[in-house]
Amino acid sequence: MAMSQPQQSRRSTLLSLLSERRQDIIPATTYGVDRYSHPWMAADPSFARLLDYTDAHEHIFALHLSYYASFGATDVLSVSDPTLVQQRSYRREDATHTEYVLHTPAGDLTAHYTETDGVHTVWRHDMLIKSDDDMDRFLVTPWVSAPPDVVAFERTRQALGERGLMEIEMPDPLCLVVENMSYEDFMVRTVHAPEKIYALLDRMAELLYAWLEARLRAGFGPVFRIFGPEYAAPPVNSPAFFRKAVVAYDKPLVDLIHRYGGYVRYHCHGPIRRVLDEFLELGVDMIDPCEAPPSGDITLRELADRVGRDLILMGNIQLDDIERAEPEKIDALVAEAVDAVGGRAPFILCPTAFPFSSPLPPVTEGNLMRFLDAAER
């Protein structure tokens, strides 16, 4: 078994990579498979051995405030008066259902989410916005951004110590809009009601900026992971729409993070070839998960050639391989990724997602350990 690095080196290694864009070191992280990022993992006995291993071997990005961007599971979209929200949870078969009623000055909005036993993700069956009138109700809702929980942040930071860096999870304005209506409706409304879509984006941008600035002032960071741009990335939407709905709204957030000395990890699944210039224009520090074809549309080698030291690449080991592949294939995938980047760009090895099923399958456990071992070698 490979010897683990001293704890002191992992935090300093990541900071050195981020600040200097070093190409001679390749840390490895597991996308939040640790005892700091997801409380349910830390409480799940089937993850215990793996979390001990990541504690000793991983360059950890400890996800703080990891949530879904939809109403009911985020502190960006909060309301100052709790009586405006009615919530009812109940069990049906093997799932927990949660129904929300939000009272707005223009009428009620409703939503319905479920979480299936043993699958730690939320399925949205009924969004708050289901009609054009609902968009108006959403806009007049007295949203506020909840204040930062400094005690919780500091507790996690102290527990993490020198094993890695704290990372704040946050949606971008587009994500907050898209994930409160069906994606099909969003696509139709960008054509038939663009003024409403941009009014929603404006309101979400205002809330997110206030939410983010409060956390920066409280000392949160140093890494902020922004997710949501994939909802507008070509070929699903045009490059012009991506610039209007993503770049214009995300740039102030990126600049604010940098003003406070933080770093931006920018998350975008799928094809990214046609928006790489926009990523560089935004000035983000890292991009993930850098998926190769067929999931993406550009190889890791091409990415490294395109971005050089301007971007830190994070990826690109598919979770499906972690969950299914023979151990020897994990060794090969890690070696291929390192060879593809070839020192031409800063690089952090990382799977494309994290396992969210419980109990943790033995193959997944073994392959994540194998991934960290291969990275150390």
C-alpha positions as CSV (number, residue, x, y, z in Angstrom):
1,M,0.0,0.0,0.0
2,A,1.3,3.5,-0.8
3,M,2.4,5.6,2.1
4,S,0.1,8.6,2.8
5,Q,1.5,12.1,2.6
6,P,1.9,14.1,5.8
7,Q,-1.3,15.9,6.6
8,Q,0.4,19.3,6.4
9,S,1.4,18.7,2.8
10,R,-2.1,18.2,1.4
11,R,-3.5,21.6,2.3
12,S,-0.3,23.4,1.3
13,T,0.0,21.4,-1.9
14,L,-3.5,22.5,-3.0
15,L,-2.8,26.1,-2.1
16,S,0.5,26.0,-4.0
17,L,-1.2,24.5,-7.1
18,L,-4.0,27.1,-7.0
19,S,-1.8,30.2,-6.4
20,E,1.1,29.2,-8.7
21,R,-0.7,27.1,-11.3
22,R,2.0,24.4,-10.8
23,Q,2.1,21.7,-13.4
24,D,4.6,19.5,-11.7
25,I,2.2,18.1,-9.0
26,I,-1.0,16.2,-9.5
27,P,-3.2,15.9,-6.4
28,A,-6.2,13.5,-6.3
29,T,-9.6,14.2,-4.8
30,T,-12.7,12.1,-4.7
31,Y,-15.5,14.6,-5.3
32,G,-16.6,14.8,-1.7
33,V,-16.2,11.2,-0.5
34,D,-15.0,12.2,2.9
35,R,-16.3,12.7,6.4
36,Y,-16.7,16.5,6.0
37,S,-18.7,17.0,2.8
38,H,-21.9,14.9,3.2
39,P,-23.2,14.2,6.7
40,W,-25.1,11.1,5.6
41,M,-21.8,9.5,4.5
42,A,-20.1,10.1,7.8
43,A,-23.1,8.5,9.6
44,D,-23.3,5.5,7.2
45,P,-21.3,2.4,8.5
46,S,-20.8,1.1,5.0
47,F,-18.7,4.2,4.2
48,A,-16.6,4.0,7.4
49,R,-13.5,2.2,6.0
50,L,-13.4,4.3,2.9
51,L,-13.7,7.6,4.8
52,D,-10.8,6.5,7.0
53,Y,-8.8,5.9,3.8
54,T,-9.7,9.2,2.2
55,D,-8.8,11.0,5.4
56,A,-5.3,9.5,5.1
57,H,-4.7,9.8,1.4
58,E,-7.0,12.3,-0.4
59,H,-6.4,16.0,-1.1
60,I,-9.8,16.9,0.2
61,F,-12.1,19.6,-1.0
62,A,-14.5,19.6,1.9
63,L,-17.9,20.6,0.4
64,H,-19.7,23.1,2.7
65,L,-23.3,24.0,2.2
66,S,-23.7,21.2,-0.3
67,Y,-27.4,21.3,-1.5
68,Y,-29.7,21.2,-4.4
69,A,-30.5,24.5,-5.9
70,S,-34.3,24.1,-5.7
71,F,-36.5,25.8,-3.2
72,G,-36.8,24.0,0.1
73,A,-33.2,22.8,0.1
74,T,-31.2,26.0,-0.1
75,D,-30.5,29.0,2.1
76,V,-30.2,31.3,-0.9
77,L,-34.0,31.1,-1.5
78,S,-35.2,31.7,2.0
79,V,-38.0,33.8,3.4
80,S,-37.9,36.0,6.4
81,D,-41.4,35.1,7.6
82,P,-41.6,31.3,8.2
83,T,-45.4,31.4,8.1
84,L,-45.2,32.0,4.4
85,V,-44.0,28.4,3.9
86,Q,-46.0,25.3,4.7
87,Q,-44.2,21.9,4.6
88,R,-45.6,18.4,4.8
89,S,-43.5,15.3,4.8
90,Y,-44.9,11.7,4.6
91,R,-43.8,8.2,3.8
92,R,-45.0,6.2,0.8
93,E,-43.5,2.8,0.0
94,D,-39.7,3.3,0.1
95,A,-39.5,7.1,-0.3
96,T,-40.0,10.2,1.8
97,H,-42.2,12.8,0.1
98,T,-42.1,16.5,0.9
99,E,-44.7,18.9,-0.3
100,Y,-44.3,22.7,0.0
101,V,-46.8,25.5,-0.2
102,L,-45.3,29.0,-0.6
103,H,-47.7,31.9,0.1
104,T,-46.8,34.9,-2.1
105,P,-48.5,38.3,-2.4
106,A,-49.8,37.2,-5.8
107,G,-51.0,33.7,-4.8
108,D,-49.6,30.3,-3.8
109,L,-46.8,28.3,-5.3
110,T,-46.5,24.5,-4.7
111,A,-43.6,22.0,-5.0
112,H,-43.2,18.3,-4.4
113,Y,-39.8,16.5,-3.9
114,T,-39.0,12.9,-3.0
115,E,-36.0,11.1,-1.7
116,T,-35.8,7.3,-2.1
117,D,-34.4,5.1,0.7
118,G,-30.8,4.3,0.1
119,V,-30.4,6.9,-2.7
120,H,-29.1,10.2,-1.4
121,T,-30.4,12.6,-4.0
122,V,-33.7,14.6,-4.3
123,W,-36.1,14.0,-7.2
124,R,-38.2,17.1,-8.1
125,H,-41.6,16.0,-9.4
126,D,-43.4,19.3,-9.1
127,M,-41.6,22.6,-9.4
128,L,-42.6,25.9,-7.9
129,I,-43.0,27.5,-11.4
130,K,-45.5,25.7,-13.6
131,S,-47.1,28.6,-15.5
132,D,-46.5,32.1,-16.7
133,D,-48.5,33.4,-13.7
134,D,-46.2,31.3,-11.4
135,M,-43.2,33.3,-12.8
136,D,-44.9,36.5,-11.6
137,R,-45.6,34.9,-8.2
138,F,-42.0,33.8,-7.9
139,L,-40.8,37.3,-8.7
140,V,-42.8,39.0,-6.0
141,T,-41.9,36.4,-3.3
142,P,-40.1,38.2,-0.5
143,W,-36.9,36.2,-0.9
144,V,-34.0,36.8,1.5
145,S,-30.6,35.1,1.7
146,A,-30.1,33.4,5.0
147,P,-27.1,34.7,7.1
148,P,-24.0,32.5,7.1
149,D,-23.6,29.8,9.8
150,V,-20.1,30.7,10.9
151,V,-20.2,28.2,13.7
152,A,-20.9,25.3,11.4
153,F,-18.3,26.4,8.9
154,E,-15.6,26.8,11.6
155,R,-16.4,23.4,13.1
156,T,-15.9,21.7,9.7
157,R,-12.7,23.7,9.0
158,Q,-11.2,22.8,12.3
159,A,-12.1,19.1,11.8
160,L,-10.6,19.1,8.3
161,G,-7.3,20.6,9.5
162,E,-4.4,20.2,7.1
163,R,-6.0,17.4,5.0
164,G,-7.3,19.8,2.3
165,L,-9.3,22.9,1.7
166,M,-12.9,24.1,2.5
167,E,-15.1,24.5,-0.6
168,I,-18.4,26.4,-0.6
169,E,-21.0,25.0,-2.9
170,M,-23.2,27.5,-4.7
171,P,-25.6,27.6,-7.7
172,D,-25.4,30.4,-10.3
173,P,-28.4,32.5,-11.1
174,L,-29.3,30.3,-14.1
175,C,-29.3,27.2,-11.9
176,L,-31.7,28.8,-9.4
177,V,-34.1,29.7,-12.3
178,V,-33.9,26.4,-14.2
179,E,-34.2,24.2,-11.2
180,N,-37.5,25.8,-10.1
181,M,-39.3,24.9,-13.4
182,S,-39.2,22.0,-15.8
183,Y,-36.3,22.2,-18.2
184,E,-38.7,21.9,-21.1
185,D,-40.7,24.9,-19.9
186,F,-37.5,26.9,-19.4
187,M,-36.4,26.2,-23.0
188,V,-39.8,27.3,-24.4
189,R,-39.8,30.4,-22.2
190,T,-36.4,31.5,-23.4
191,V,-38.1,32.0,-26.8
192,H,-41.6,33.0,-25.9
193,A,-41.1,34.9,-22.6
194,P,-37.5,36.0,-22.5
195,E,-38.2,39.1,-20.6
196,K,-39.6,37.0,-17.7
197,I,-36.6,34.7,-17.8
198,Y,-34.2,37.7,-17.6
199,A,-36.3,39.2,-14.8
200,L,-35.9,36.0,-12.8
201,L,-32.2,35.9,-13.6
202,D,-31.8,39.5,-12.3
203,R,-33.6,38.7,-9.1
204,M,-31.6,35.5,-8.5
205,A,-28.3,37.3,-9.2
206,E,-29.2,40.0,-6.7
207,L,-29.9,37.3,-4.0
208,L,-26.8,35.3,-4.8
209,Y,-24.5,38.3,-4.7
210,A,-25.8,39.2,-1.2
211,W,-25.5,35.6,-0.1
212,L,-22.0,35.3,-1.3
213,E,-20.7,38.6,0.0
214,A,-22.0,37.8,3.5
215,R,-20.0,34.6,3.5
216,L,-16.9,36.1,2.1
217,R,-17.0,38.8,4.8
218,A,-17.4,36.0,7.4
219,G,-14.2,34.4,6.2
220,F,-15.7,31.5,4.2
221,G,-13.5,29.9,1.5
222,P,-10.9,29.6,0.1
223,V,-12.6,27.6,-2.7
224,F,-16.1,28.3,-4.2
225,R,-17.6,25.8,-6.5
226,I,-20.2,27.3,-8.9
227,F,-22.6,25.0,-10.7
228,G,-25.3,25.6,-13.3
229,P,-23.7,26.8,-16.6
230,E,-24.3,23.4,-18.3
231,Y,-28.0,24.3,-18.5
232,A,-27.2,26.8,-21.2
233,A,-24.1,25.3,-22.9
234,P,-24.2,24.7,-26.6
235,P,-25.5,22.7,-28.5
236,V,-28.6,22.9,-26.3
237,N,-28.6,26.7,-26.4
238,S,-26.7,29.1,-28.6
239,P,-23.4,30.6,-27.7
240,A,-25.1,34.0,-27.7
241,F,-27.6,32.9,-25.1
242,F,-24.8,31.4,-23.0
243,R,-23.1,34.7,-22.9
244,K,-26.3,36.5,-21.9
245,A,-27.6,34.0,-19.4
246,V,-24.3,32.7,-17.9
247,V,-21.3,34.9,-18.5
248,A,-23.1,38.2,-17.8
249,Y,-24.5,36.9,-14.5
250,D,-21.6,34.8,-13.3
251,K,-18.8,37.3,-13.9
252,P,-19.7,39.5,-11.0
253,L,-19.7,36.5,-8.7
254,V,-16.3,35.3,-9.9
255,D,-14.9,38.8,-9.5
256,L,-16.3,39.1,-6.0
257,I,-14.7,35.8,-4.9
258,H,-11.3,36.9,-6.4
259,R,-11.6,40.3,-4.6
260,Y,-11.6,38.5,-1.3
261,G,-8.7,36.2,-2.3
262,G,-10.8,33.1,-3.1
263,Y,-10.6,30.6,-5.9
264,V,-13.4,29.5,-8.2
265,R,-14.1,25.9,-9.3
266,Y,-16.5,26.0,-12.2
267,H,-18.6,23.0,-12.7
268,C,-20.0,22.1,-16.2
269,H,-20.9,18.6,-17.4
270,G,-21.1,17.7,-21.0
271,P,-19.8,19.5,-24.1
272,I,-17.6,22.5,-23.3
273,R,-15.5,23.0,-26.4
274,R,-17.6,26.0,-27.6
275,V,-17.6,27.7,-24.3
276,L,-13.9,27.4,-23.3
277,D,-13.2,31.0,-24.3
278,E,-16.1,32.1,-22.1
279,F,-14.6,30.2,-19.1
280,L,-11.3,32.0,-19.7
281,E,-13.1,35.3,-20.0
282,L,-14.9,34.6,-16.7
283,G,-11.4,34.1,-15.1
284,V,-12.4,31.0,-13.2
285,D,-9.5,29.1,-11.6
286,M,-10.6,25.4,-12.1
287,I,-13.1,23.6,-14.3
288,D,-14.6,20.2,-13.6
289,P,-15.3,17.4,-14.6
290,C,-13.6,17.7,-18.0
291,E,-15.5,14.8,-19.5
292,A,-14.0,13.1,-22.5
293,P,-16.2,12.0,-25.5
294,P,-18.9,10.6,-25.6
295,S,-20.0,12.4,-22.4
296,G,-18.1,15.5,-23.4
297,D,-16.8,16.8,-26.8
298,I,-13.1,17.5,-26.1
299,T,-10.3,15.2,-24.9
300,L,-8.2,15.9,-21.9
301,R,-5.1,16.3,-24.2
302,E,-6.9,18.9,-26.3
303,L,-8.1,20.7,-23.2
304,A,-4.6,20.9,-21.8
305,D,-3.3,22.3,-25.1
306,R,-6.1,24.9,-25.3
307,V,-5.8,26.3,-21.8
308,G,-2.2,25.9,-20.7
309,R,-1.7,27.5,-17.3
310,D,-4.8,29.7,-17.6
311,L,-7.1,27.0,-16.1
312,I,-6.6,24.1,-13.7
313,L,-8.3,21.0,-15.1
314,M,-10.2,18.7,-12.7
315,G,-11.3,15.2,-13.8
316,N,-11.9,13.1,-15.8
317,I,-12.5,9.6,-14.3
318,Q,-16.1,8.6,-14.9
319,L,-18.1,7.6,-11.9
320,D,-19.5,4.7,-13.9
321,D,-15.9,3.3,-14.1
322,I,-15.4,3.7,-10.4
323,E,-18.6,1.8,-9.8
324,R,-18.2,-1.0,-12.3
325,A,-14.6,-1.4,-13.7
326,E,-12.1,-4.0,-12.8
327,P,-9.4,-2.6,-10.5
328,E,-6.7,-2.8,-13.2
329,K,-8.7,-0.5,-15.4
330,I,-8.7,2.2,-12.7
331,D,-4.9,2.1,-12.8
332,A,-5.0,2.4,-16.6
333,L,-7.5,5.3,-16.5
334,V,-5.4,7.3,-14.0
335,A,-2.2,6.7,-16.0
336,E,-4.0,7.7,-19.3
337,A,-5.3,10.9,-17.7
338,V,-1.9,11.9,-16.4
339,D,-0.3,11.1,-19.7
340,A,-3.0,13.1,-21.6
341,V,-2.4,16.3,-19.7
342,G,1.4,15.6,-19.9
343,G,2.4,18.6,-17.7
344,R,0.9,21.1,-20.2
345,A,-1.7,22.3,-17.8
346,P,-2.3,22.2,-14.0
347,F,-4.3,19.1,-13.2
348,I,-6.2,17.5,-10.3
349,L,-7.3,13.9,-10.7
350,C,-11.0,13.6,-9.8
351,P,-14.0,11.4,-10.6
352,T,-16.9,13.1,-12.4
353,A,-19.4,12.6,-9.5
354,F,-19.7,10.8,-6.2
355,P,-21.5,7.6,-5.2
356,F,-24.9,8.4,-3.6
357,S,-26.2,4.9,-3.0
358,S,-26.3,3.3,0.4
359,P,-25.0,0.8,1.4
360,L,-21.8,1.5,-0.4
361,P,-21.0,-1.3,-2.9
362,P,-17.7,-3.1,-2.3
363,V,-16.6,-2.5,-5.9
364,T,-17.0,1.2,-5.5
365,E,-15.2,1.2,-2.2
366,G,-12.3,-0.7,-3.6
367,N,-12.0,1.3,-6.8
368,L,-12.0,4.6,-5.0
369,M,-9.1,3.4,-2.8
370,R,-7.4,2.0,-6.0
371,F,-7.9,5.5,-7.6
372,L,-6.1,7.2,-4.7
373,D,-3.3,4.6,-4.7
374,A,-2.8,5.0,-8.5
375,A,-2.7,8.7,-8.1
376,E,0.0,8.5,-5.4
377,R,2.1,6.3,-7.6
